[in-house]
Amino acid sequence: MNGDAGFDRAFPGVARGERDHELVQRFTCHPPQPGQPELYEMVRAAGLEFACLLNAYCPGSRELSLAIDSVDHTVMLANAAIARHGGV
């Protein structure tokens, strides 16, 4: 992979191999390991419950929409963390 000065400035002191490993980790499919699908479901269920609570108690507004988008984003990131780094 070719380096670029902007990336090097953003990640000073990080060896090229470490950056490459992180990129491969982020952009590679991670098949579920035993127990992970259940964790994904638990995270999604908790996200849905929280989003429903927000929808029930907050007035319809741009802020509510952004809050629900944030819950959605959080669920995706949490499940990505489980997929990429374990979690069982």
N, C-alpha and C positions, 0 to 999 in steps of 0.2 A: 504494500500500500504506500502511496506517496504521501509524505507529510505536507502540511501547509502551515505557514507562519502563524496565521490566526489561531489555528487549533493548538499549536505549540504554546502560544501565549496564554490561551485559555486553560491549559493543563501543564503549567511549568513543573519540571522535576519529575514528570511521569515518564517512565521508559516507554519507548515505542511499542514493545511487546505487550506491555500492560494495557495500553490503549487499544491495541488490536484485539486483545482477549476480551476487553469490555464490550467492544463493538460486536464481536462475534456472539458474545453472550446475549446481547440485546436484540440481535437481528437473526437469531436462529430459533427454529421451532423446538419447543421443549415438550415432548410427549408426557402426558400425566404419569406420575409415579403412583404406586399404591397409596391410597389415602388422600391424595391431592384432590380428586374430583369432589370428595365430600367437603374439603376445606373451601373449594371454589363456591360450592352451593351455600355453605354457611355465610361466606362473605357476601354473596349476592342477596341472600335472604335478609341479612342485616341491613344492607344498603336499601333494599326495597322497603323494608319496615320504616327506616328513617325517612326515605323519600315520601312515603305515604303520610307519615306524621307531619312533615313539612307542608305537604299539599293540603292536609286537613286543617292546619292551624295558621298558616300564613296566607295573607291575601294574595290573590292572583296579581303578579307583578313581574317586572323584569328581574327583580332581585330573587323572587321565588324561582323563576326559571334558571337563573345562574346558580342558585343553591342546589337545585336538583341536578343540573349539569355537573356541579362539583362532586356530588355524591356518586354520580355515574363514573366520573373520572377516577375518583378514589377507589371504587370497587375494581375498576380495570387495573389500576396500579397495584392494588393489594394482590390481585390474582396473578399479575405479572411477577410480583416478588415471590410468590409461592412457586410459580412455574420455573423461574430462573434460579432460585436459591434454596429450594427445598420447602420446608414448612411442615413437615410431618415429624 
